[in-house]
Structures are given as structure tokens and as C-alpha cells.
Amino acid sequence: MVEKLITRRQAAQYITQNYFPCSAATLAKRAVYGSGPPYQKAGQIAVYSPPRLDEWAASRIGAEIKSTAELPPEQRPHPMRPRGRPRKNKPKVAAE
């Protein structure tokens, strides 16, 4: 029996519905870097196997924790790291 394969867009929807938010663009970028789920090519179209998507998505989910203090030091958020985009200093305009 032939395994049913799904397109990249369908794979992103599958992961979003079953695991965590994911877009087709994210899967495409991860395919370039080799950090995404395994896929095959059907001509120019990337196709994915749902069981392999399950394996990949499950491997991306960490152990359950109750506090960031339980994380290894390299994974803890930095307490003084600024959030958001850095502000550009706008020159003050002299009042006329």
C-alpha cells in the first residue's frame, strides 16, 4: 500500500492542528538548513509523510517544566535582555 503524502502547506496545517504553530514558509526555511522534517520531492513539489511529521514535531517538544529555573542555564531567558526592536534615537527638533 502506498503511503499518503501531503504538500508543504498541508504539512504546516497538520503540525499546527496537532502540535504547535507552524507555517509553510517555516518548513521551507528549515528544509534549506536541514533542520525540518524529512521530505521527498514529487517533481518540484515537496511532500511529507504524516508519520514522519509526527516524529519530527514530537522531537521538537521539550520536557514539561513548571519554572524557567528548571531549564539549563543556556536555555534560561536573560533577565536584563531588552525585548522587542531596539529604539533608534531620533534627533530632537529645536522649537522655533
N, C-alpha and C positions, 0 to 999 in steps of 0.2 A: 504494500500500500504506500502511495506517495504521500509524504508529509506536506501539509498545507503551509505554504509560505506567505508572509504578508509584507506589504510595502513599508517603506520607512515611515510614512505618515501614519499608517495603521499601527506600526510598532510603537510609535510615540504615544498614540492614543491608548494602546494596550498597557504600556508601562504606567501612564498617568492614571488609568482606571484601576489598576491593580496594586501599584506600589507608591510612586511619588511623581510629582510633576516632571514632565519631560516633553521636549519639542522635537520635531523632525530636524530642525537646524542643529540642536544639541547632538543628536545621533550622527548627523553628517560631520560635524566638527570632531566628534570622538572617533569616527571612522578614519579621519585623516591622521589623528595622533595615535591610533591603535588602542584607545582606552575605552572603547564602546563594546557593545555586544557583538559576537561573531555574526557575520552576514555573508550572503552569496550574491553574485551578480546574475541577473537574468537580462542579458543584453546590457543596456546602460542603467538598468534599474536595480537598486539594492533591495534585497529581500531577506527577511528574517524568519527564523523558526521560533514560534511561541515558547516551546520548552527551553530553548537556549536563552530567550529573553528573560524567562523566569529565573534561570540560574544566574545570569548577569545581574539582574535587578536585586535579587536576594543577597548577592555578594557585596553590593554597594551599601547595604543597610548595616549599621554598626550594632553593637550590643546595647541593650537597654540600660539607661543610666537615669539617676534622679537628680544629679547636680553636675555642673561643669567641673567641680572639684574632683570628680571621679575620672575625668579624662587624663590621659598622659599629658605632661607639661607642654609638649609641642603641639597639641591639639586644643589647648585651652585658649579662649579669647584673651587678647592682651588688654589689661584693664585701662590703659591710657591711650589705646589706639583710637585715633579720630574716626568717626563714622561719616559716611557719605562722601561727596565730592569735595576736594579742597576748595576753599574760597579764594577767589582772586581779589587781590587788594585793588580796589578802584580808587583812582586818584580823586582827591577832594577838589570840587569845583569852587573857586573863590566867588563869594557873593558880590554882586555888582551893586 
